[in-house]
Amino acid sequence: MTTELWDRETFVENLRAVGARAYHDKHPFHVAMNEGRLSPEALRGWVANRFYYQRNIPLKDAAILSNCPVRQVRRLWIHRILDHDGVLPKAVESAVLSGITAKDNALGTAHTTAPAPEHEGGIEAWLRLGEACGLPRDELLQDRHLQPGVRSAVDVYVNFARTQPWPIAIASSLTELFAPDLMTARLAAFEKFYPSIDPRGLDYFRRRNTQAQRDSDEALAITLEYCNTPELQREAIRALEFKCDVLWFLLDAIHHAYAENC
């Protein structure tokens, strides 16, 4: 039996069908969060464990870049690392490049000297979300609340990006197709049901609402162009299913740890 090449519309339809049946917005823990049913402890648990995923996103994207020989794709993809890691303020960058000694701690104090809107990335914004929920920065950075299942799921995803062909790794990121709606609903839920959280801590969700749309458009265009055989198209579908599984397993681990507080 011959496997046919899907046309563009069919390929996109099949990709979107994965999210319709498997995206983690349908997970019971996520539903409870958006309905305002999480205790403060469970909400902090989600923020703390999700941080491990956030801080590994630049490693995943760096792995994709290291495997990609296409300059145009690398130039398009590289902003994702800066979106999450942030950009050093010019003063700090100049100090580092001019050989400031370690005792001056230019890198270590970068997050305190950078104006948030201009320089901070998603990781810093998530740390501020944690602080707004009552989680000290050091506890997040030291993974004090990290569940083993969350660590395993995220590490498996990063390894997938390192070891799979780069177009397939990019296809796995297409959960971003479904992220804008999720971010809109999440932001509304946090503002309505969790008023004790400082609104400034929700900046990550506001920013990602726009970034996720841009990122999904880019990833979809790359996937459609480079997953251009019947085999690669179907591998792209399986990669997206795998990523949905990763996000679902991540929530499974959090739900198990905080089930009594949901």
Secondary structure, 3 states (H helix, E strand, C coil): CCCCCCCHHHHHHHHHHHHHHHCHHHCHHHHHHHCCCCCHHHHHHHHHHHHHHHHHHHHHHHHHHHHCCCHHHHHHHCHHHHHHHCCCCHHHHHHHHCCCCHHHCCCCCHHHHCCHHHHCCHHHHHHHHHHHCCCCHHHHHCCCCCCHHHHHHHHHHHHHHHHCCHHHHHHHHHHHHHHHHHHHHHHHHHHHHCCCCCHHHHHHHHHHHHHHHHHHHHHHHHHHHHCCCHHHHHHHHHHHHHHHHHHHHHHHHHHHHHHHHC
